[in-house]
Amino acid sequence: MIGCDGAHSAVRHLLKIPFEGGEYQQAFLLADVETNSGVPADEMQLCPSELGPLAIFPMNPTRRRIVATIDRQEGDAPTLELVQRILAERAPIGLEARSLHWSSYFRIHHRVAIDLRKGRMFIAGDAAHIHSPFGGQGMNTGLQDVWNLVWKLDLTLRGHGNEQLLESYCAERRPVIKQVIETTDLLTKVMATPNKFVQAIRNTVIPMVSHLSPFQHAFVQRLSELGIAYRSSPLVEGPGKRYLEDSMRGGNGIRSRFLVLIHEDENIPLKTSAQQLCAMFDGVVEFRSSQKPGITLVRPDGYIAYETRGHDTVASLDAVRSVLERHTAN
């Protein structure tokens, strides 16, 4: 069973898994509004202000999600007039809210479960972690949880997985979750600080560094979660980054199995040995030719479990076998 039942997860409570962290003092509003095209539709806007932070997330060219701190609640839910007032005070000049689709008040926490599994039961998404909405990573982090877990359950249910494979779910995801919480916590504190000196530094430094390409790349990789890697996993040798190649696109994709990828120009004996290795793990591993030099073992979730470190191809195939046995030996 996988508990994906939200921040107040009954599954987490029944499993008695502690939910470590705390609550922010500020109250927030959340609103989906129809706007004009006053700001780009392909950019998230983070707007620091002496009155409190504002985040604007584009949903389509004219619909946007607004998140902002508030001093006090006005009514049962934020009104269009309240959203318009906040945008006028804190948003880029020219952005106008014209109608309100949905709105709510809420308080936010920064918490993570100390474990994501007990026996045959798992938790994922908001049941396992909650954090500030600044950065817009909540849904993506939950999707990444399940993406990491389902292929491991699939292998196990088909009789190919082992206990170490199931344990790796928590070992791989908790460090990523903690990093997300640290990032969103820092963003929230920097954006919401009441300290005038810190505000002055923030308002000076952020515009300067945000135009630097290395900062932009690192920031996008962090917030998009495209930069996730499982280098500390017991099931990975190497940095554990996502494997990207055009051959992975389309309907065939990875098809719920490991891929042993060898450069198409490698010698025939090596390819034959690799195919024999794949045959030893029937139904679990597939051999494919690749444009990438050397030998690469790609997991069913698209992350690299091993890649060639030198020119000793025999040793590389032995390493691939060792990594596969860690995932699948019973």
N, C-alpha and C positions, 0 to 999 in steps of 0.2 A: 504494500500500500504506500502511495505517495501522498502526503498531506500538502496540498496546495491551497489551503483554506484560509489564507490571509493573516494579517497581523495579530489577530486574536485566536490563532489556530487552536482548535480543539484537539487536533492530533498532537501538536507540540505539548499542550498541557497534559494530555493523557499519558504521553511518554515521559513527562516530568523532565523535559530538557530545559535548563535555565536559558533565559533570554537576556544576555548581558548588554548593558549600555545605559542610556539616560534619555531625558526629555528636554527639548529646547523650551525656553521661557516664552518666546514669542508665539503669538497666534498668527495664523495664515489664512488667506482666502485663495480659493481656486475658482477660476471662471473660464468657460469656453465662450468666446465672443466672436461675433461677425464684425470685421473691421474694414477700413479702407486699405489701400496698398501703400501705406505710408512708410513701411520698412520692408526689406527684402523677404521674400517668402521661402528662401532656402537658407536662412540663418537664424540661429537662436540668439536672442538678445538678453544679456545680463546687465542690469542697470542699477549700479550703486547709487544711493541717495541718502542724504541726511535724514530723510523721513522713513527710511527702511528700504531693503532691496526689492527689486522687481525682476522677474524672469518672464520672457515672452517666447513661447514655443510655437512655430508655425505648424498648422495642421493641413492647410491648403492655401492657395494664394490670398484668401481673405478671412479665413477662420484661424483663430489663435487661442492658445491656452495661456492664461495669465496666472502667475503665482506671485503673491506679494505678502509681506508682513503687514499687520494692522495693529493699531493701538487698542481698539475695542470693536466688538461685533455690533453691527447695526441690523437688527431684525434677525429672522431665522436663517436667512441666506443672503449673500451679497447681492445687491441690486445693480442694475445697469448704471444708475447714477453714481454709486460708490466706485464701480470699476472705472467709469469715465473720469472721476475725480483723481483716482490714483494714477491713471495713465497721464493725465494732464500735469500732475506733479512730478512724475518720475520717468516716464517713457520718452523715447526720442521724439523730437518735435515732428508733428505731422501725422502721428498714429492716432486714429479715432476709433472708439468702440461704438458700433451702430445698433447692435442688438445682442441679446443675451440668450445663449442656448441652454446653459446649465451653470450652477454655481454652488459653492459650499464653503463653510468655514472648517478648519481643522487645526490640530496640533501635531507636531512631528517629533519623532524619536530617532535615535541612532542606536540600534540594537542588532546583535547577531547571536544566533543560537550557538551554544558551545559544542554541539554535535549535530550532525545532519542525518544520523541514522541510528536506529536501535533494532538490531536483528533484521527482520524482513520489512521494517517500516522506515520510511524516509520522509524528510520534509524539504520543501523547495519554495522559491519565491518569497513573498512577504511572510510566510510562515517561518522562514529561516532567517530573514533579515529585513530590517526597515531602516530608512535613512531619509535625509532631507531631499526634497524634490529638485533642489538646485543642481543642475547637471543633467537632469532628465534620464537617469540610469536605472530607475526602479524596475520597469518592465523588462528592459534588456537583460538585467542581471538575473531576473527570474527565468527568462527564456534560456539564458546560458546555463543555469542550474540544470534544467530539464534536458537540454541538449547534451550535457555532460553525462547525465544519469541514464538516459533511455537506452543508449547502445550497450551499456554495461548490463542492464537488466535483460536486454534482448539476447546477448551472448549467454548469460546465465540461464535464462529460461529455455534456450536451445541446447543446454547441456555443455556449453563450451567455456563458460566463465568460472571464476573461482572466488574465494573469500577475499583475497587481496584486491581483486578487481572491484568488488563492491565497496570495500573500505576506501579505495582511492577517491570515491566521490567526495567525501568530506575532506580528505587530504588535499585534493586539488581545488575545491571550490572555496573553502574557508579563507585561504590567503587572498584570493581574488575579491571575495566579499568584503573582507576587512580593508582592503585597499580602496574599494569603492566608497565605503563608509568614511574612511579617512579623507578622501578627496572631497566628498560632498560636505563633510563636517567643516573642512577648511574653507570651502567656498562660502558656506552659510555664515561662518563666523567673520570672515573677511567682509562679506557683503553687508552683514547686519550689525557690524560693530558700532557702538555709540561713541567710541573714543574719537575725538576730533583730530588728534594727531595721527592716529592710525588711518582715519578716513582720508586725510591729506596725502599720506604716503600711498595708500591704495589708489586714489584718484590720479596720482602722478605716475606711479610705476606701471599699473595695468595697461594704460594706453600705450606706453613705451614698448613693453615686452610683447604685447599682443600682435605687433606688426612684424616681429622677428619670425622667420620661417621655422627655425628649430622649435620655438615655443608653440607655434601654430600646429606643427606636426605632432608634437608630444601631447598637446591639449586635445587634439582631435582623436588621436589614438586612444587616449585615456577615456574620454567621454563616450566615444563610439564603441568602446570595448573591442575594437579590432586589434588592439595591442596585447590582448590577453595571451599569456603563455604559462605552461605548466612545468617550468624548469625544476621545481622542487618535488615533483611527483615521484613516488617510488617506482612508477611504471614507465618512466621516460628517461632516456639517456640523451642529454643535450638540452638546448634551450626550450624545447617543447612549444615552438611557435606554430601558428596556423600555416598550413601548406596551401599555396595559391598557384594554380596553373590552369590554363584554359581547358586542358583535357578533363578537368574535374567538373566542368559545367555540363548542363543538359540532363536528360532524363536518367541516364545510367548513373551519373554521380559516383558515389562510393558504394552504394548498395549494401549498407550494413555489414561491411567487412573491412579488414585491414588490407592495405594495398602495399605490395612490394614493387617499388618503381625503380627501374634500371634504365640508364641512358640507352637510347635506341642504337647507338654505335658501339656499345660494349661487345666484347668477344662472345662467340657462341657458347663456349664451355661455361662461362659465368652465368649467362642467361639460363642455360640448362640446369645448372646447380640451383639457381634461384627458383626455377619452376618446380624442381624436385622438393625444395624446402616448402613451397606453398602447398604441394600435394600432401605433405605431412600434416598440415592443418586444414584439411578438407572442410569446406563450408565456412571457414573463418578468414582465409587469406586468399587474395587474388594477385596474380602477376600481371603487370602492365609495363609497357615501354613508356619512356618519358623523355622530355627535352632537357631535364635537369641532369647535370653530370653526377656520376657516382650512384650510390644505392640509398634509397630513402624508404623508411617504413612509415606509412600514414595510417593513423587510427580511423575508426569509423566516424568520428566527429570532425575529421579534417585536420587534426593536430599531429605534428611530427613526433613519433615515438623514438625514432633513431634516424640518423643520417651519417653517411660516410665521413670519417674524420681524417682518413689518409688514403693511401693507394693499395693497402693490403685488402683486396676484395674478399679473400677467404676469411680473414678475421672479421670483416664487416658482415658477412653472411652468418658467421657464428654469433655475432652480437645481435643481429636481427632475430635469430632463433632464440637467444636468451631472453630478449624482451618479450617475444611472443609467449614463451613459456611462463613468464611472470603473469601475463594476462589470463592464460587459458589452462595451465596445468592444474589438474584436480588432485 
